[in-house]
Amino acid sequence: MKFEDLLLETGGFGRFQILILLILCLPRINLPMHFLLHNFLAATPSHHCAIPHQEEFVNLTTEEILLISIPREPDGTFRSCEMFSQPQFHLLLNSSLQPDNDSITQDCQYGWVYDHSQFTSTISTEWDLVCEQRGLNQATATFFFVGVTMGAVVFGYLSDRFGRKSILMLSLVISVIFGMLSACSVSYSMLAVTRTLTGVALSGVSLIILPLGMEWVDTEHRTFSGVLTSISWSVGNMLLGLTAYLVREWHWLLVAVTGPCLLSIVCLWWVPESARWLIANGKVKQAHKHLLRCARMNGRKDFTVSPEKKPRESFSYISLFRTPVLRKISLCSGTVWFGVAFSYYGMSMNLTGFGLSMYLSQFVFGIIEIPAKILMYVLVNRIGRRHSQAWSLILTGLCIGANIIIPKPFTALRSVIAIMGKGCSEAAFTTVYLYTSELYPTVLRQNGMGYTSFTARLGGSLAPLVFLLDGVWRSLPEVTYSGVAVFCGSVAFLLPETLNVRLPEGIEDIEKTQ
């Protein structure tokens, strides 16, 4: 008997499934608070070189001291990374006479002075990660996503080998440990290591939640399950903006976003192991126990069906490429995941480029994701998963490209286009989780999610570093994000459609349907 038939005997989609999905939303809410934390953790406020011996200028105002000590940009703002080697007192008479001779300027020699009106402290101000050290600041996000990339491989395999729930609990416990250690970091090196290990742990949370919930849901409600779980990510996005607005000191901000993992650990004790996974791995008695509990909670007390025991087979990541159809699915879905994550984090980590405050941008980006996901709920059931995936990612790239052309002064129009692009980007992310869970069979589902999450995190790791390309050409980062999104979206057309198709149990279910 197919697992979907067993679910129907237990009452189909009832209170049991709804409660599981709601509990799984808790850790999902917490994920974006870590994945997008770099926007606030490593924010760089306005700064200029520290000026030595200011006591010698007792008769000058602060503005006048800056005028004779710091060169200006063409727009009149003070430069962030240069100072005059000697005070230029003649500028007090005519400040428009900026020296043309670069020999009288030098790099900052005595540190920097930061504007603390928006942030009490960030890692940029803590360890002076500006100017020549700017790359280290951006690398903080890359370190985190490198950890997520490694974790995808590890936890994808472990959850297929040892079960969904136990590995999910393990990843949450490790997340709390290293999240708190990150908050206690006393050096940049310590922060880089602990944030990397936090990324490893959170990767398990990211890739297990959706399949665990979906494996308890029948075919008819799979889309609802995927979208509901995905909406919790948007709620986390909004909560990150609110939390960062209220907590302006980076140590305590890390504590604030790590603490909710403890609540998730407590609530997850109630969630059962995936009965679908238990049956696929020959653990019929445990599966029957959970199915009986499901039936009783759904009001089907007459449930007596016992699942059939299946021979246990061993699978690995190599199995994703052994057969022709799975090989095609793996190559194409890996490409799509890379494009989805690359463009999503490229937009999400550019909160200051659209004319809104950072906190408001984060909040608005979270809000716009919710109608985008509701729209995708309709579209994936109407036009199918494949076209929804392809066009949402292509439109993301086109919106990013449009903002390259629109002049900077048109802040309102740029903000609207950016919000539309962010909505399309999140729609692509929502669809790719659902779509991938349906493409792979139960025996390989977490291996498949681990592999695709690995390619996605490669995209997430590269996304913050692409901002450094603005030194080559100001618009090169946006051109890169746009081009990758359009190309990877087009690859989605090569994937098979899964609308109204039962979740495959074994590899033969994949190969014989093509």
N, C-alpha and C positions, 0 to 999 in steps of 0.2 A: 504493500500500500504506500503510495506517495505521501510525503509529509504534509502536503496541502490538504489531502483527504483526512489525515489525522487531525489537523487543525479544525477542519469543519466539524468533526465529531466532538471536539471540545467546545464548540460554540462559535468558532470562527474568530471574529474580531470583537472582543468584549472588554469587560472591566479589567481583566488580567493584562491584556495587551496595552490598554490605555495607561495603566499604572506603571508598567515597565517603561513605556516611552517617556512619560513625564519624569520619572526618576533619572533616566539616561540624559534628559535635557540639562540636569544640574551640572555635571562635569563639562558638557558641551558649551554651556554659557561661560564657563571659566576659561575655555581655550583661547578665544581672541584677546582676552585680557593679558595673556602672555605672548601670543603670536604677534600682536601689534603694539606691544608695550614699548618697543624701541622708539616710537614716535615721541614719547614723553620721557622715558628713561634716559635717552641720549640726546634730548633736545639741546640745541646750541643757541643760547640767547645772544642778543647784541653784545659785542665786546670790543675792546680796543687795548692797545699796549698799556701796561702799567707805566706810569711816569715817575721816575726817581726824583728825589730831592724837591718835592713839591713845596716844602717849607720855605724854599728860597723865593717863591712867588706869592708871598703873603698879600701883596697888593692887587693880585689878579683874581678874577672870578674863575670858577671851574671851567666855564666855556672858553675863557681866554687862555687858560693853561692848555686845554686841548688844542686850541687853534695854533699855538706856537710849537706844539709837541707832536701832533699827529697830522700827517697829510690827508687830504680829502679826495674822495672819488669825484668823478665828473658830475654826479647828481648832488654833490654837496655833503654827503654823509662821510663820517670819519672812517678811514681804512681800519680793517680789523687786525691786520697782520704786519703793519709797518709803522715806524716812528721816525722822526727826524733824529739824526745823530747829534745835532745841536739845536737848542731852541731858536726858532725863527721869529725874533721879536718884531721884525718889519711887517709881519702879517697883521699885527695889531692895528696898523695904520690903514692897510688895505688887504682884507682877507681874500679878495678875488685874485691876488697875485700869487697863485700857487707855483712853487718852484718847479721848473722843468728838468732840473738836474737830478737824476736818480742817485747820484753819488752821495747826496746829503741825507738819503733815507737808508734805513737798515731794518732788519727783522727785529721783532720784539725781544728785548734783552732782559727784562725784569718781570716777565709773566704778563698776565692779562687782568683787566678789570671787567667784570660782567654785570649786565643789567639783571637784577634779581626781582624786578617787578612782576614777572610772570612765573618764574621758577625759583624756589628757595635754593635748590641745588639739583644738579643732574650729574651724570658721570662725565659730561663734557667740562663742567666747571670744577668737578672734584679733582680731575687729573689733567686738566688743560688739553683736552682732545680737540684742539682747533688748529687752524693753519697747517703746519707741516704734519701734525698728528691727526688731521681730519680723517684720514683713511682708517685709523684705528677706531674712530668713533663709528663709522659706517660698518666696520668689520664686526662690531658687537652683534649686530643683527645677523650677519653671516655666520658667526660662530654658533648662534642659537639654532639657525636653520641647518647647519652642518650636523648638529646634534639630532635634530628632528629627522634628517636624512638617514643617519646611522640607526636611529631608533626604529624607523619604518622597516628596515630589513630585519632587525632583531625581533621586534614585537610581532611583525607579520608572521614570521616563522613560529615563534613561541605560542601565539594564540591558536594557530592551526594544529600545533603539536600537543599543547597542554590545556586548551580550552579558552573560551573568551573571557569569562568572568574573573577567573583567578589571575590572569595576566593583566586585565584591566585594573584590578585592585592593586597589584604589584606596581604598575606604572604610576598610579595615583600616590601611593606611599612614597615612592622615590621622588616624585615631583615635589611633594611637600618638603622633603629633606633638603634637596638641592635648591629649591626656591627660597627657603629660609637662609641657607648658607649664602646664597647670592646677596640677600639683603644685608648680610654681615660682612661683605667683602671689604677688605682693607687695602686692596691693591687692584690695579686693572687686570693683572694676570689671574688673580683669584676670581674676579668677576667673570672673565672670559671662560675659565674652566667650569665654574658652577653653572653659568648660563648655558653652556654647551651640554652639560649633563642634564640640566632641566629640560632642554629640548629633546634629548634622547628619551626621557621618561614620558613627556607629554605626547610624544609621537604615538605611544601605545594607546593613550586616551583617544587621540584623534582618529586613528584608523579602526578601532574596535567598536566604538559606540554605535555607529550606524548599522554595521552588519549584525551586531548582537540584537538590536531592536528589530531589524528587518527579518531575521530568521525566526522570529516569533509571530510574524504577520503573514496573513494569506495574500494571494496574488492581487486581489481587488484593492487592498489597503496599503500596498507597498509604497505607492507614490505619496499617500498621506503621511505615512511613517517617515519617509525621507525628508519631506518638506517641513514637518513639525520639528524634527530634530535639527534641521538646518536653520529654522527660524530662531532657535535658541542661541545660535551663533550671533545673529543680528542683535539679540537682546544683550549679549555679552559685549558687542561692539559699543552699544549705547552706554552700558554701565562703565566701560573703560573710560569713555569721555567724561562721565560724571565723576568717577573715582579720581582720575588724574586732575580734574578741576579742584576737587576738595583736598587732595594730598599732593603738595607741591615739592616734597622732599623725597629723593629717589629711594633711599633706604626703606622708608615707611610705605612708599608706593609698591615696592616689591612684596612687602609683608601683606598689604591690602589685597593684592591680586592672587597671592598664594594661599591665604587663609581659607577661602571657600572650598579648596580641595578636601579639607577635613570633613566638611558637611557631605560632600559627595561620597567619601569613604564610608561614612555611617549609613547613608541611605542605600548604598549599593549592596549591603548585606541582604536586603530583601530580594534583589533581582536574581532569578535563577540562571543557571548555565543554559546555553542554547541547546534545546532538545534536538534540534536538527543536527548540530555538531556531534552530540552524544551518540545519536543513532549512526551517523556516518563513521564513527570511530568504535562501534561495537559495544557501547555502554548502554544497553537497552533498558536495564533495570532503573538506572538513574533517570533516563529519558521518560520512562513510563511514570515515575514518581512525579516529575515536573508537569507532565501532561495531565495527570490526574488532578493535581493542584489547580492547573489552568481551567480544567473542565468544571470543577466545583465552584471556583470563583466566577465563572461565566454562567453559572446556573444549570450546568449539564451534569447532574449527579449520577446519571445512568451510564456514564462513560465506562466502557469495559474493554475497549480495543487495546491490544498490546502491539507495539511496533515490532517489525521483523528485524532480527539481528543480521547485520551485514558484515562481510569479511573486511577486516581492517587493512588498509594499504598505506604505504609510506610515500609521502610526496615532499617535494622541495621546490625551490624557485626554478630549478632546471626544468621541472615538469611544465612550466608555463610556456616553454618553447619547443617541446618535443613533438607535438602534433601540429599539423598545418593550420587548422582554424584557430587554435589557442595561440599559436605563434603570431598570426596576423592580429588577433585581438590584443595581445600583449604589446606588440610594437606600436600599434595605432593608439591604444589607450594611454600608453606611457608618454607618447608625444603630446596628446591632448592634455594630460595632467600637467606636463611641464608648462605648456602655454597658459593654462588656466591660472596656475600659481604664480608664474612669472609676471603676468599682466595684473593680477589681483593685488599682489604685494607691491608692485610698482606704483599702482594708484594709491593704495592704502598708506604708503610711507611718504607720500607727497602732500601732506595736509596743508602746507603753507602756500601751495601754488595756485589756489583757486579763489583768493579774495576773501576767505572767511577765517575766523580765528581757529586755532588748532582744536580746541575743545568742541566748538560748534561744528567744525568739519567732521570730527570723529562721530559726534552724535547724529548729524544729518546723514552721514554715510551709513550708519547703522539703521536709521529709520527707513531710508530709501530701499534697503535690502528686503524689508518685509513685503511691500507690495510686489517687488520683483519676484520674490519666491512664491507668492500667491498666484501671480500670473503664470509662473512656470508650472505650478500645480495643474493649471488648466491646459497649458500648451503641451506638456509631456503626455497628457492623456488624449489630446486631440491630434496633434501632428506627429507624436512619437518622440522617443528619447533622442534618436540620432539627429534629426533636424533641429530640435531644441538645443542640443549641445553645440552643434556646429554654428548656428546663427547667433546664439548668445555670445559666443567667443569672438566671432567675426565682428559683430556690432561693437563689442568692447574695444577692439583694435581701431575701428573706424572713429569712435568717439575720442580715443586718445589722439589719433591723427588729426582730428578736427581742431583740437585745442592747440596744435602746433601752428596752425594757420591763423587762428583768431588772435588779434593783437591783445597784448597785456591790459591796455586800458579798459577793454570790454569785460570787466570782472564779473558782471551779472551773467552775461552769456556764457563765459568760460565756466562759471560755477554750475550753471544748468547742464551744460554738456558733460562736465566732470561727474555730476551726480547721475546723469543718465548712463554714462560709461560705468560708473561704480555699480549701478543697479544691474546692468548687463553682465558685469564681471561676477557679481555674486550669484546671478542666475546660472551662469556657467559652472560655478563652483557647486551650487546646489544640485544641478543635474549630473555632474560628473561623479559625485558620491553615489547617488541612486543608480545611475547607469552602470558604473563599474561593479557594484554589488550584484547586479543582475546578469552581467556578462560572464562572471566566473562561477564554476560549480562549487558546491558546498565544501568538497574535499580540498579545494584550492582557493577558496574565497579570500581568506586572510593572507595567504601568500600573494594572491593577485593584488589585494589592497595594499599590502606591504611594498610590493614592487612599484605600483603606480604612485604610491605615496612617496617612495624614494625619488622617482623622477620629478614629482611635484616639488619636493623639498630642494632638489637641485635648482629648480627655477626660483624658489623662495630664497635660496642662498645667494644666487647671482643678482636678484632684483635690487637689493640695496647698493651693491657695488656699481651697478650701471649708472647710478647718479654721478659717479666720479667722472663719467665720460663727458660731462658738460664742459670740462676744460678743453676738450678737443673741438666740440661744436655745441653750442648752448642747447640745441634741440635734439642732439643725438640720443639722449636717454629716452625721450618720448617716441622718437622714430623707431628705436629698437623695440620698445614695448608694443607699439602698434603693429609692426611687421611680424613679430613673433606670434601675436594673438591671431592675426588674420591667417597666417600659414597653418598654425596648429588647429584652428577652428575648421579649416578646410579638410584636414586629415580625418576629422570625425565622420565625414560622409562615407568613409571606408568601413566603418564598424557596422555590425548587424543590428537590426531593430529588436528590442526586447519588450515592447508594449504588449501587455496581456499574455506574455509567455511565462510559463511556470519556471521557478528558479531551478536551474540544473543541479542535480545531485552529484553526478560523476562526470568524468571527462568524456565518456561516450555520449552523454546527453548533449554536449557541445558539438562534437564532431558529426553526429548523425543528422543534426538539424540543418546543417549547411549544405 
